[in-house]
Amino acid sequence: MTKDWQPVTTAPAGPDLELSVIEAGEVHSLAFPCRKEGKKWIDAATGAWVAIRPTHWRQWNKPTLE
């Protein structure tokens, strides 16, 4: 992981974030921005709950499709 990734335990609530998850022993970043709401994660575009257990986060700096 690049050094701008932060532990998920430090993720702020509110801003759009890029999340990474470990699946089948491999690290993957999600292709869409998420937001932390309490202990849950939501898709920033739709507001739908996302059933994930992220390991790291960083600011979302990619273009968002509308």
MMTF fields as JSON, N, C-alpha, C and O atoms, coordinates in Angstrom:
{
  "mmtfVersion": "1.0.0",
  "mmtfProducer": "UNKNOWN",
  "numBonds": 263,
  "numAtoms": 264,
  "numGroups": 66,
  "numChains": 1,
  "numModels": 1,
  "chainsPerModel": [1],
  "groupsPerChain": [66],
  "chainIdList": ["A"],
  "bondAtomList": [4, 2, 8, 6, 12, 10, 16, 14, 20, 18, 24, 22, 28, 26, 32, 30, 36, 34, 40, 38, 44, 42, 48, 46, 52, 50, 56, 54, 60, 58, 64, 62, 68, 66, 72, 70, 76, 74, 80, 78, 84, 82, 88, 86, 92, 90, 96, 94, 100, 98, 104, 102, 108, 106, 112, 110, 116, 114, 120, 118, 124, 122, 128, 126, 132, 130, 136, 134, 140, 138, 144, 142, 148, 146, 152, 150, 156, 154, 160, 158, 164, 162, 168, 166, 172, 170, 176, 174, 180, 178, 184, 182, 188, 186, 192, 190, 196, 194, 200, 198, 204, 202, 208, 206, 212, 210, 216, 214, 220, 218, 224, 222, 228, 226, 232, 230, 236, 234, 240, 238, 244, 242, 248, 246, 252, 250, 256, 254, 260, 258],
  "bondOrderList": [1, 1, 1, 1, 1, 1, 1, 1, 1, 1, 1, 1, 1, 1, 1, 1, 1, 1, 1, 1, 1, 1, 1, 1, 1, 1, 1, 1, 1, 1, 1, 1, 1, 1, 1, 1, 1, 1, 1, 1, 1, 1, 1, 1, 1, 1, 1, 1, 1, 1, 1, 1, 1, 1, 1, 1, 1, 1, 1, 1, 1, 1, 1, 1, 1],
  "groupList": [{"groupName": "MET", "atomNameList": ["N", "CA", "C", "O"], "elementList": ["N", "C", "C", "O"], "formalChargeList": [0, 0, 0, 0], "bondAtomList": [1, 0, 2, 1, 3, 2], "bondOrderList": [1, 1, 2], "singleLetterCode": "M", "chemCompType": "L-PEPTIDE LINKING"}, {"groupName": "THR", "atomNameList": ["N", "CA", "C", "O"], "elementList": ["N", "C", "C", "O"], "formalChargeList": [0, 0, 0, 0], "bondAtomList": [1, 0, 2, 1, 3, 2], "bondOrderList": [1, 1, 2], "singleLetterCode": "T", "chemCompType": "L-PEPTIDE LINKING"}, {"groupName": "LYS", "atomNameList": ["N", "CA", "C", "O"], "elementList": ["N", "C", "C", "O"], "formalChargeList": [0, 0, 0, 0], "bondAtomList": [1, 0, 2, 1, 3, 2], "bondOrderList": [1, 1, 2], "singleLetterCode": "K", "chemCompType": "L-PEPTIDE LINKING"}, {"groupName": "ASP", "atomNameList": ["N", "CA", "C", "O"], "elementList": ["N", "C", "C", "O"], "formalChargeList": [0, 0, 0, 0], "bondAtomList": [1, 0, 2, 1, 3, 2], "bondOrderList": [1, 1, 2], "singleLetterCode": "D", "chemCompType": "L-PEPTIDE LINKING"}, {"groupName": "TRP", "atomNameList": ["N", "CA", "C", "O"], "elementList": ["N", "C", "C", "O"], "formalChargeList": [0, 0, 0, 0], "bondAtomList": [1, 0, 2, 1, 3, 2], "bondOrderList": [1, 1, 2], "singleLetterCode": "W", "chemCompType": "L-PEPTIDE LINKING"}, {"groupName": "GLN", "atomNameList": ["N", "CA", "C", "O"], "elementList": ["N", "C", "C", "O"], "formalChargeList": [0, 0, 0, 0], "bondAtomList": [1, 0, 2, 1, 3, 2], "bondOrderList": [1, 1, 2], "singleLetterCode": "Q", "chemCompType": "L-PEPTIDE LINKING"}, {"groupName": "PRO", "atomNameList": ["N", "CA", "C", "O"], "elementList": ["N", "C", "C", "O"], "formalChargeList": [0, 0, 0, 0], "bondAtomList": [1, 0, 2, 1, 3, 2], "bondOrderList": [1, 1, 2], "singleLetterCode": "P", "chemCompType": "L-PEPTIDE LINKING"}, {"groupName": "VAL", "atomNameList": ["N", "CA", "C", "O"], "elementList": ["N", "C", "C", "O"], "formalChargeList": [0, 0, 0, 0], "bondAtomList": [1, 0, 2, 1, 3, 2], "bondOrderList": [1, 1, 2], "singleLetterCode": "V", "chemCompType": "L-PEPTIDE LINKING"}, {"groupName": "ALA", "atomNameList": ["N", "CA", "C", "O"], "elementList": ["N", "C", "C", "O"], "formalChargeList": [0, 0, 0, 0], "bondAtomList": [1, 0, 2, 1, 3, 2], "bondOrderList": [1, 1, 2], "singleLetterCode": "A", "chemCompType": "L-PEPTIDE LINKING"}, {"groupName": "GLY", "atomNameList": ["N", "CA", "C", "O"], "elementList": ["N", "C", "C", "O"], "formalChargeList": [0, 0, 0, 0], "bondAtomList": [1, 0, 2, 1, 3, 2], "bondOrderList": [1, 1, 2], "singleLetterCode": "G", "chemCompType": "PEPTIDE LINKING"}, {"groupName": "LEU", "atomNameList": ["N", "CA", "C", "O"], "elementList": ["N", "C", "C", "O"], "formalChargeList": [0, 0, 0, 0], "bondAtomList": [1, 0, 2, 1, 3, 2], "bondOrderList": [1, 1, 2], "singleLetterCode": "L", "chemCompType": "L-PEPTIDE LINKING"}, {"groupName": "GLU", "atomNameList": ["N", "CA", "C", "O"], "elementList": ["N", "C", "C", "O"], "formalChargeList": [0, 0, 0, 0], "bondAtomList": [1, 0, 2, 1, 3, 2], "bondOrderList": [1, 1, 2], "singleLetterCode": "E", "chemCompType": "L-PEPTIDE LINKING"}, {"groupName": "SER", "atomNameList": ["N", "CA", "C", "O"], "elementList": ["N", "C", "C", "O"], "formalChargeList": [0, 0, 0, 0], "bondAtomList": [1, 0, 2, 1, 3, 2], "bondOrderList": [1, 1, 2], "singleLetterCode": "S", "chemCompType": "L-PEPTIDE LINKING"}, {"groupName": "ILE", "atomNameList": ["N", "CA", "C", "O"], "elementList": ["N", "C", "C", "O"], "formalChargeList": [0, 0, 0, 0], "bondAtomList": [1, 0, 2, 1, 3, 2], "bondOrderList": [1, 1, 2], "singleLetterCode": "I", "chemCompType": "L-PEPTIDE LINKING"}, {"groupName": "HIS", "atomNameList": ["N", "CA", "C", "O"], "elementList": ["N", "C", "C", "O"], "formalChargeList": [0, 0, 0, 0], "bondAtomList": [1, 0, 2, 1, 3, 2], "bondOrderList": [1, 1, 2], "singleLetterCode": "H", "chemCompType": "L-PEPTIDE LINKING"}, {"groupName": "PHE", "atomNameList": ["N", "CA", "C", "O"], "elementList": ["N", "C", "C", "O"], "formalChargeList": [0, 0, 0, 0], "bondAtomList": [1, 0, 2, 1, 3, 2], "bondOrderList": [1, 1, 2], "singleLetterCode": "F", "chemCompType": "L-PEPTIDE LINKING"}, {"groupName": "CYS", "atomNameList": ["N", "CA", "C", "O"], "elementList": ["N", "C", "C", "O"], "formalChargeList": [0, 0, 0, 0], "bondAtomList": [1, 0, 2, 1, 3, 2], "bondOrderList": [1, 1, 2], "singleLetterCode": "C", "chemCompType": "L-PEPTIDE LINKING"}, {"groupName": "ARG", "atomNameList": ["N", "CA", "C", "O"], "elementList": ["N", "C", "C", "O"], "formalChargeList": [0, 0, 0, 0], "bondAtomList": [1, 0, 2, 1, 3, 2], "bondOrderList": [1, 1, 2], "singleLetterCode": "R", "chemCompType": "L-PEPTIDE LINKING"}, {"groupName": "ASN", "atomNameList": ["N", "CA", "C", "O"], "elementList": ["N", "C", "C", "O"], "formalChargeList": [0, 0, 0, 0], "bondAtomList": [1, 0, 2, 1, 3, 2], "bondOrderList": [1, 1, 2], "singleLetterCode": "N", "chemCompType": "L-PEPTIDE LINKING"}],
  "groupTypeList": [0, 1, 2, 3, 4, 5, 6, 7, 1, 1, 8, 6, 8, 9, 6, 3, 10, 11, 10, 12, 7, 13, 11, 8, 9, 11, 7, 14, 12, 10, 8, 15, 6, 16, 17, 2, 11, 9, 2, 2, 4, 13, 3, 8, 8, 1, 9, 8, 4, 7, 8, 13, 17, 6, 1, 14, 4, 17, 5, 4, 18, 2, 6, 1, 10, 11],
  "groupIdList": [1, 2, 3, 4, 5, 6, 7, 8, 9, 10, 11, 12, 13, 14, 15, 16, 17, 18, 19, 20, 21, 22, 23, 24, 25, 26, 27, 28, 29, 30, 31, 32, 33, 34, 35, 36, 37, 38, 39, 40, 41, 42, 43, 44, 45, 46, 47, 48, 49, 50, 51, 52, 53, 54, 55, 56, 57, 58, 59, 60, 61, 62, 63, 64, 65, 66],
  "secStructList": [7, 7, 6, 6, 7, 3, 3, 4, 4, 4, 7, 7, 1, 1, 1, 7, 3, 3, 3, 3, 3, 3, 3, 6, 6, 3, 3, 3, 3, 7, 1, 1, 7, 3, 3, 3, 3, 6, 6, 3, 3, 3, 3, 6, 6, 6, 7, 7, 5, 7, 7, 7, 7, 7, 7, 3, 3, 3, 3, 7, 7, 1, 7, 7, 7, 7],
  "xCoordList": [0.847, 0.0, 0.879, 1.976, 0.377, 1.136, 1.029, 0.139, 1.933, 1.987, 0.836, 0.704, -0.006, -1.124, -2.334, -3.32, -2.279, -3.343, -3.233, -2.132, -4.381, -4.439, -5.223, -6.071, -4.966, -5.746, -7.226, -7.555, -8.102, -9.539, -10.033, -11.055, -9.329, -9.726, -9.636, -10.208, -8.929, -8.789, -9.675, -9.584, -10.522, -11.349, -12.339, -13.025, -12.412, -13.364, -14.762, -14.913, -15.768, -17.147, -17.4, -16.947, -18.118, -18.528, -17.948, -18.709, -16.609, -16.088, -16.094, -16.148, -16.037, -15.91, -14.517, -13.509, -14.488, -13.233, -13.076, -14.057, -11.836, -11.508, -11.146, -10.335, -11.736, -11.499, -10.771, -10.911, -9.997, -9.38, -9.879, -10.152, -9.989, -10.425, -9.469, -8.786, -9.431, -8.65, -9.64, -10.494, -9.511, -10.403, -9.555, -8.731, -9.762, -8.994, -7.494, -6.714, -7.096, -5.687, -5.077, -3.87, -5.884, -5.384, -6.021, -7.184, -5.249, -5.741, -6.361, -5.762, -7.58, -8.3, -8.857, -9.31, -8.826, -9.51, -10.85, -10.972, -11.843, -13.174, -13.173, -12.447, -13.986, -14.031, -14.983, -15.169, -15.587, -16.548, -16.293, -15.794, -16.629, -16.402, -17.401, -18.558, -16.94, -17.787, -17.722, -16.803, -18.722, -18.742, -19.009, -19.758, -18.384, -18.593, -19.752, -19.763, -20.714, -21.841, -21.961, -22.458, -21.504, -21.459, -20.458, -19.288, -20.926, -20.055, -20.294, -19.699, -21.166, -21.5, -20.813, -20.39, -20.715, -20.191, -21.304, -22.063, -21.394, -22.399, -21.725, -20.642, -22.383, -21.962, -22.251, -23.397, -21.241, -21.401, -22.376, -23.016, -22.503, -23.387, -24.844, -25.744, -25.083, -26.462, -27.009, -28.223, -26.126, -26.557, -26.857, -27.278, -26.642, -26.909, -25.815, -24.636, -26.223, -25.283, -24.396, -24.873, -23.104, -22.144, -21.626, -21.033, -21.847, -21.457, -19.993, -19.678, -19.106, -17.67, -16.989, -17.555, -15.773, -14.915, -13.598, -12.634, -13.558, -12.342, -11.179, -11.369, -9.973, -8.769, -8.073, -7.445, -8.18, -7.507, -8.373, -9.324, -8.025, -8.748, -7.774, -6.662, -8.226, -7.564, -8.613, -9.705, -8.292, -9.24, -9.588, -8.73, -10.838, -11.271, -10.815, -11.243, -9.962, -9.435, -9.7, -9.08, -10.62, -10.932, -12.205, -13.029, -12.377, -13.648, -14.812, -14.7, -15.929, -17.121, -18.11, -18.454, -18.564, -19.539, -20.9, -21.275, -21.626, -22.97, -23.985, -25.176],
  "yCoordList": [-1.189, 0.0, 1.234, 1.242, 2.262, 3.501, 4.151, 3.829, 5.063, 5.631, 6.565, 6.952, 6.946, 7.821, 7.045, 7.66, 5.728, 4.93, 5.034, 5.03, 5.126, 5.235, 4.042, 3.492, 3.639, 2.544, 2.93, 4.076, 1.984, 2.263, 2.775, 3.459, 2.456, 2.925, 4.438, 5.01, 5.094, 6.553, 7.266, 8.484, 6.528, 7.117, 8.135, 7.853, 9.316, 10.326, 10.071, 9.487, 10.502, 10.437, 11.664, 12.76, 11.488, 12.62, 12.697, 12.646, 12.821, 13.015, 11.729, 10.624, 11.898, 10.75, 10.15, 10.855, 8.83, 8.126, 6.969, 6.371, 6.667, 5.457, 4.411, 4.671, 3.239, 2.176, 1.013, 0.75, 0.322, -0.92, -2.058, -1.882, -3.221, -4.424, -5.561, -5.521, -6.568, -7.763, -8.869, -9.215, -9.413, -10.48, -11.603, -11.388, -12.793, -13.969, -13.707, -14.149, -12.979, -12.713, -11.621, -11.39, -10.938, -9.871, -8.543, -8.496, -7.458, -6.121, -5.51, -5.515, -4.979, -4.335, -3.009, -2.905, -1.995, -0.754, -0.731, -1.22, -0.161, -0.084, 0.949, 1.941, 0.716, 1.577, 2.754, 3.531, 2.891, 3.969, 4.574, 3.889, 5.851, 6.486, 6.024, 5.741, 5.953, 5.57, 6.646, 7.464, 6.627, 7.521, 6.696, 5.719, 7.108, 6.449, 7.134, 8.354, 6.343, 6.841, 5.96, 4.836, 6.478, 5.663, 4.545, 4.79, 3.309, 2.149, 1.518, 0.487, 2.128, 1.574, 2.369, 3.509, 1.729, 2.379, 2.451, 1.498, 3.587, 3.74, 4.14, 4.725, 3.815, 4.265, 5.761, 6.172, 6.571, 8.023, 8.527, 9.558, 7.829, 8.275, 7.9, 8.674, 6.716, 6.226, 6.263, 6.251, 6.308, 6.249, 4.842, 4.645, 3.854, 2.457, 1.922, 2.233, 1.114, 0.477, -0.475, -1.19, -0.486, -1.354, -2.351, -1.959, -3.633, -4.693, -5.058, -6.018, -4.274, -4.508, -4.37, -3.826, -4.868, -4.689, -4.12, -4.858, -2.806, -2.197, -2.273, -2.372, -2.226, -2.245, -0.895, -0.533, -0.136, 1.147, 2.133, 1.746, 3.404, 4.452, 5.554, 5.668, 6.353, 7.595, 8.495, 8.036, 9.766, 10.695, 10.226, 9.717, 10.398, 10.044, 11.177, 12.32, 10.866, 11.872, 11.529, 12.09, 10.608, 10.202, 10.903, 11.279, 11.084, 11.673, 10.778, 9.553, 11.382, 10.642, 10.709, 11.796, 9.555, 9.519, 9.931, 9.576, 10.669, 11.087, 10.656, 10.917],
  "zCoordList": [0.0, 0.0, 0.0, 0.559, -0.632, -0.62, 0.736, 1.523, 1.009, 2.348, 2.693, 3.855, 1.724, 2.066, 2.596, 3.002, 2.601, 3.214, 4.73, 5.28, 5.404, 6.85, 7.41, 6.708, 8.634, 9.238, 9.327, 9.633, 9.062, 9.055, 10.41, 10.477, 11.468, 12.797, 12.927, 13.855, 12.015, 12.064, 11.039, 10.891, 10.336, 9.271, 9.843, 10.826, 9.226, 9.687, 9.133, 8.06, 9.855, 9.364, 8.501, 8.831, 7.403, 6.583, 5.191, 4.225, 5.029, 3.674, 2.845, 3.385, 1.52, 0.617, 0.787, 0.753, 0.971, 1.194, 0.221, -0.219, -0.104, -0.853, 0.186, 1.075, 0.082, 1.049, 0.416, -0.778, 1.222, 0.762, 1.641, 2.828, 1.028, 1.721, 1.37, 0.347, 2.228, 1.937, 1.617, 2.432, 0.422, -0.036, -0.6, -1.489, -0.08, -0.504, -0.394, -1.238, 0.659, 0.897, 0.04, 0.112, -0.775, -1.637, -1.256, -0.854, -1.384, -1.075, -2.323, -3.399, -2.161, -3.261, -2.773, -1.633, -3.63, -3.261, -3.986, -5.109, -3.334, -3.939, -5.051, -4.985, -6.071, -7.252, -7.093, -8.03, -5.917, -5.675, -4.304, -3.411, -4.122, -2.828, -1.784, -2.094, -0.546, 0.583, 1.654, 1.684, 2.534, 3.695, 4.936, 4.91, 6.013, 7.293, 8.006, 8.165, 8.429, 9.21, 10.448, 10.376, 11.576, 12.786, 12.584, 12.289, 12.746, 12.522, 11.161, 10.846, 10.34, 9.03, 7.928, 8.123, 6.758, 5.562, 4.53, 4.35, 3.856, 2.811, 1.505, 1.502, 0.401, -0.925, -0.976, -0.794, -1.22, -1.189, -2.249, -2.046, -3.366, -4.447, -4.211, -4.536, -3.647, -3.526, -2.104, -1.904, -1.126, 0.268, 0.744, 1.884, -0.128, 0.224, 1.149, 0.979, 2.128, 3.027, 2.242, 1.361, 2.561, 1.896, 2.924, 3.929, 2.677, 3.62, 3.394, 2.692, 4.003, 3.863, 5.211, 6.159, 5.281, 6.454, 5.947, 5.745, 5.742, 5.191, 6.173, 7.386, 5.619, 6.44, 6.459, 7.454, 5.351, 5.231, 4.449, 3.77, 4.559, 3.851, 3.414, 3.93, 2.455, 2.067, 1.433, 1.099, 1.265, 0.659, -0.751, -1.472, -1.135, -2.492, -3.419, -3.258, -4.371, -5.297, -6.753, -7.657, -6.973, -8.338, -8.786, -7.952, -10.087, -10.565, -10.189, -10.237, -9.814, -9.462, -10.62, -11.086, -11.08, -12.169, -11.639, -10.522, -12.433, -12.017, -13.025, -12.852]
}
